[in-house]
Amino acid sequence: MKVYYLLFLVGIQVSLLAQHSAVSNPKTYSINSNSTGYLSNSQYYNLAQTPNFAVSPSIYYSINQLNLNSSVSTPVNYSLSNNSTNNSISTSQYYNIGIKVKIEEPKEKQTQVAPVLINDFKLPTTSKKSDNTYVLIIGNEDYTSFQTNLRKEQNVEFALNDARVFKDLCVKTLGVPTENIIYLENAGFVKIKQAISQINLLCKHSSGKANLIFYYAGHGLPDEITKIPYIIPVDVSGSSLDYAISLPSVYQSLTEYPSNKVIVLLDACFSGEGRSAGLLSSRGVKINPKQEIISANNLVVFCSSTAEQPSLPYAEKKHGMFTYFLLNKYIENKGIVNLGELEEYLISKVSLTNILINKTEQVPTVFYSPNISENWKKWTLDE
């Protein structure tokens, strides 16, 4: 184990001095001497005798004596000395750390939000290939790394677990080629817009044969005036929806060009509440979002709850309640499930289990065009 011992200066103070330490990607810090410690994402480092000090997204630092983990997002102001001097820490800035520092080898690889996948899901496998199925999966869990005014409770608990296992379902059980899946974790506005445009173009060039699946686990929020529901990128504030993405715009993009069928699965509530706490929970926001009329004849939308209800986690299973039972249905049926069976199962299991576990109502709902009547119930997620 390599250990670098650097110069001890002025008690436990951290201050900006003449010598500098570069803070950039990759994370290399020269600490008050010629010695350099290489710091990379998802590693632990012990900073002896420092106050709470941490740099850059997705890095944890174990603070000696206090034994605290300090997680970081940018841009954020951090106190670097006992007299509470605030210094903004961001890429391409320079800081001198005038203390004795011991840099240890990484202990355990860990991300700022650490999803823990459970082993309950032994997904059935298939040998078939759904070559005409294209999937966009978004799991938005970690909002606090991108919005520093939020509390940890305002993250969307287990959304990454949900997205990752749903991707496994698509590949193993539905037979979707991996290259047909657009997969995003903790995605901001630009990445989500690019992904929606990408699946739109895939549909455009598929000669009407495409089967599209859109899966989203994360925060939803309605506009307080128009009541239009939005999915919320991790870098968009709930107090300003200028860069949020409205559900009607998602539906329009998915159905702009001819396709075989389009299925949307939303493990998010749009009343402003969230799984543990809404983005605007400090204001007590609860709004009944406007239910858009589904006009496309090949679009079916599964929502994890009704408009006025929260969509909650199944904490014991480390998943959203809706997604857990969606996945479980495919296991029970050995991978052969039509949408009518899925609707009936979700309404029964989610509603009853949520009352028992979370002591409140959550009833999944399905929306579709009246023009397709009940025909959609015979559809499957795969081809």
N, C-alpha and C positions, 0 to 999 in steps of 0.2 A: 504494500500500500504506500503510494507516494504521499508525502506530507510536506507541505511548504510552510516554513515558519518565517514570517515577515516581521518587520520592525514594529515595536510597540511604542505608540505615541500618546501622550496626554490622557492618561486614565482610560476611560471608556468613550471618550468623545470621538465623533466622526465628523470631519470637517472638510471643506474644500480648500486645498492648499496649492502650492505651486506645481507639484508633480501631478500628473493626471493618469487616470485609468480609463481606457476606452470601453464604452458600453455599446456593443453593436452585435450583429449577427455574422458569424457564430459568436457566442458569448465568450469573449476573451477579456480578462481583467488583469491589469498589471497593478499590483497593490503595494504602492509606496516603495518599490524597489525594482530591480531588474527582473525579479522572478515573476513568472506569469502562470496563472492557474486557468485551465481551460474548463469553462462551465457550459454545459449543454442542457437541452430541454429534458424535463422529466427526471431530474437527478436531485439527490440531497447533498447539501454542503453544510458543514458546521462552521458558523462564524462566531468565534469565541469572543465573549465580553461585549457584544454589540447590542444595541437596542433592536427593535423589530425592523429589520432591513431586508428588502427583497427586490429583485430586479427582473423585469420582462415577463411576458405571459407564460403560463404553463410551467413555471419552475417553483419548486418548494425549497425553502431553506430552513434547516433546523437551527434555532437560535439557542446557543449555549446558555446555561443558567436558567433562562426562562422556559426552555424546552417547548417553544411554540413553533407552529407552522405558519408562515406568512405567505399567502398566495397573492399574486400580483396581476394587475391588468394595466394597460396603457391607454391614454395618458393619466397618470395619478401622481399626486404629490406625496412624498414620503418624508418623515422626520428622520434626519440623519445624525442628530446629536441630542444630548440631554437638554439643551436649551431650546429644543423644538424648532430648529431651523428647518424650513421646508425647502426641498429641492426637487424639481421635477425630473424624474428618471425616465428617459425614453431613448430610442435608438439614436445612435450617432452623437450622443452627448458624452462628456468626459467628467469623471469624478475621482477625487483622491480619497482613499479610505485610510485614515491615519491611525490604525490600530493593529494589534497583533492578531493575525488571522491564521487559522489552521484549516487547510482545505483537504478534506478526506476524499477517498474514492467513493463513487456512488454506492449508496446502500441498497435502495430498492427502487426500481423504476416505477414512477407514479405520475399521473397527470393531475392537473388541478381539479378536474372533476373526474372521479374514479369510478366508472360504472363497474358493477360486479355482476357478471352474467351468471345466472343460475344454471343448473344442470338438468332441470326438469324436462327440457324440450329435447326429446329424441325424435327429431323430425323425420317423417317418412321420406324416402328417396325415390326418384323416378329415373328411368333411362331415356324418357322421351325428351325432345328438345322443342321448346316454345320459341322458335326462331323469330316469329312475328310479334312477340310481346316485348314492349319497352317499358322500363320502370324508372320512375324518379322517386327516390327515398330521401327524406330530410329528417334528421333527428336534431332538434335544437334544445339542448339542456342547459348549457352554461351561458347565462346572460350576464352574470356579475363580472366576468373578466372583461367584458366589453362596455359595461355601463356601471361606473363605479359608485353611483348613488343607490344601487340596489343592494338588498340583503340576500344572504345565501338562500333563505327560504323562498326567494322569488325565482330561483332556478326551477327548471321543470324536471322534477325527480324521475330518474330512470328512463328519460327519453332516448338516451343513447343505447341503452339495453334494447329498447323497443325497436329502434331502427336497425340495429345490427342483427337481431334475430329475425326480423322481417326480411332482411336481405337474404339470410340463410334459407328462409322458407321459399323465397323466389327461386333461388338456385337449386336447392336440393329437392324440393317438393313439387314446384311448378315447372321446373326444367328450363328456366330462363337463362340463356347464356350470360355469363358474367359481363361480357362486353356490352350487353344490352341494358345494363343497369347504371343509372347515374346516381351516385351515392354521396350525400353531403352530411357532415357532422358540424354542429355549431356554426351554421352558415349565416353570413351577412347578406345584406340586400343585393349586392352586385352578383354574388355567386348564385343566389336563388334565381334572380332574373335571367342569368345566363343559362342555368339549367332548364328553366321553363322554355326558353327560346330553343334550346337544343332538342328537347323532346317534341316541341312543335314542328321543327324541321324534319325530325325523323318520321313523324306522321305524314308530313307533306310528301315525302319521297318514298312512301311505302305502298303506293297504288291502292289505297283504301283497305289494305289488309292488316293494318297495325291494330294490336290490342295494347291499350295504354293503362298503366297502373300508376297512380299518384298516391304516395303514402307520406303523411306528415305527423310527427309527434313534436309538440312544442307549445309555445304560447299562442293563443288567439285573442283577439280583442275587437269589439265593435266600435265604430265611430260613434261618438256620443250624440252627434246631431243627426247624421243620415241613418245610423243603426246598421250600416253595411259592415259585415264581418271581415276581418283581416287576419292573415297569418303574419307573425311578427319575427323578422330576422333578429339575430342576437345583437346586432349593433343599432337597432332602432328603438327609440324610446316610446313607451306606451303613451306618453303625454303628447306626442306628435306623430301622426300616422302618415306623414308626407312620403316616407320611404318604406312604409309597410306595404304588403301585397294583398289586395282585396281578393276574396274568394271568387267573385264574379269574373275578375280578370284571369284567374287561373282556369276557370271553366271555359272561358272564351278561347284561351290559348290551346287547351287540350282538345277542343272540338272544332277548331277553325277549319281543319281539312278533313276529308272523308276518312273514316276508320271503321274497324269492325265493332269495337266497343271501348268505352272509357270508364274505368272504375276508380273512384276517389275514396280514400280511407283516411279519416281525420281523427287522430287521438289528441284532441285539443278541445277546450271549451271556449266559447266566444261570448261569455257573459262578463268577462273581466276578472274571473276568480282565480283560475289556474289550478294546478294540482295541489300545491301547498300554500301558495300565496300568489295573487295576481300581480302583474306589473304595476298596477295602480292601487294596490291593496291599502296603501296608507291613506287613500282618499275614500276608501269604502265603495269603490265603483262596482256596480252590478247593473248591467244593461241588457235588455232583451234584444238581441240582434235581429235585423230584418232577414227574413227567410227569402232568399232569391228564388224565383220560379225557374225550375230546370226546364229548358226548352229543347235542348238537344235530344234526339230520339235514341241515342246510344250511350247516354251518360247516367250513371248511378252513383250516388254519393252516400257513403256510410259515415255518420257522425257518432262520436263516442257518447254524446249526451244530448238532451234537448236544449233548446236555445237558452233557457234560464238556469240550467244546472251546471255545476262544476264537473270536470272530468278528472277523476281522482286516481291515485296510485294504489296498487295492491302491494303494500310495502313488504310483506313477508316474501313475496315472489320476485321482488325487485323489478317490477314492470308496471306500466299503466294497466288499469283494470280492463279496459277495452282490448288492448293489444294482447294481454295475457290470454284472454278467453278466445280471441280470434285464432291465435296460434294453437291453443289447446284443441280447438275443434278439428283442425287438420290432423292432429295426432290421433284423436279419437276415431276419426273417419278414415284413417290410413291414407290421407292425402286427397281423397275424392269428396269434394264439397261443392254444392251449388250455392248461389247467393241467397236463395230462399231459405235453405237450411241454416246458412250462416246468420241471417237476420234473426230467425227464431231462436237460435242458440244464444246469440249475444244479448238479446233483450231479456231472456230468462236468466242467464247466468250472471251477467253484469248487474242487473237490477237487484237481484236477491243478495248476491255476495257483497255488493257495495253497502247495502243497508246493514248487513251483519258486521262488516269490517269497519266501514267508515261512517256508519250511522246516519247516512243521508241518501237521497235519491240520485241515481244516475241511470237514465234509460237511453240506450242507443237508439238512433233514429236513421231512417233511410229515405232519401229523396230521389225522385226520378221523374221523367216526363210522363204526363198522363197518356201521351200517344203510344207508349210502349206497353201500357196496361201492366199485366202481371208477367209478361214474357221474360223480364229480366231475372226473375227468380230461378230460371233454368240455366242462367249463365254461370260460368265458373271464372275464377281469376286467371287460370291458364287458358290455352287455346282449346 
